[in-house]
Amino acid sequence: MSVPSPRIRIIWHHNEGEREHVIAYLGFSDLQAAEACYKWLAAKVGRYNRITNSGVCKPRKAQRVNCAFEIKWHSPVPEILRRAIEKDLARVSAC
């Protein structure tokens, strides 16, 4: 499942009730912006924790979004994710 935002992709992993979760991929054109967002998100929601299957992973080369870098966010907080989508859509419509 994707959202209409060009730099954000949301995927729901359904493993028949076991470890079902949502992952959001946030895309960035440069590493500095990705690292700044990672630091902010890590302070808000924490780094990735395998036990709880939540948190953010460090920026990496993009695989799921059409950008240079991405952050993989396990079990994203809906309100923060909604704001990120709105900001990205506003950025695109301003261009």
Buried (B, 14 or more C-beta within 10 A) or exposed (E): EEBEBBBBBBEEEEEEEEEEBBBBBBBBEEBEBBBEBBEEBBEEBEEBEEEEBBBBBEBEEBEBBEBBBBBBBBBBBEEBBEEBBEEBBEEEEEE
